[in-house]
Amino acid sequence: MTTTLITIALIAWCIQIVFSWFQIRRFNQAFLAMKKGTYLGVGRSKGKRFMPRVLIAISLDENKVVIDSVIMKGITVFALPKPILQLHGLSVSKIIPEKIFPNDAASQSALTTALTANN
């Protein structure tokens, strides 16, 4: 019985590692496909254990205008990267994370972190 439980736990752990690898690969592909500007910023929220974590990447041109962005949010390894269309074309000085994500503190935190190194 104990051997069966250990075997099941090891199999589940290996499956989780494989799914995590696929998730990282999806984000890396989305990040590499971004239009490259003079600045690429990445921000991650500090989430609690069972709260969705957020990862945001932004690309700015030489005028500090967002030319591309991607967000990945979720609790599970099935989270997919998506563009943040409301950021495209905005100047960094006009981006207010609270207005972009009014009800999402984790996304606000990740966006602030992605923009911080640029200011």
Buried (B, 14 or more C-beta within 10 A) or exposed (E): EEEEEEEEEEEEEEEEEEEEEEBEEBBEEBBEEBEEBEBBBBBBBEBEEEEBBBBBBBBBBEEBBBBBBBBBBEEEBEBEBEEBEEBBEBEBEEBEBEEBBEEBBBBBBBBBBBBEEEE
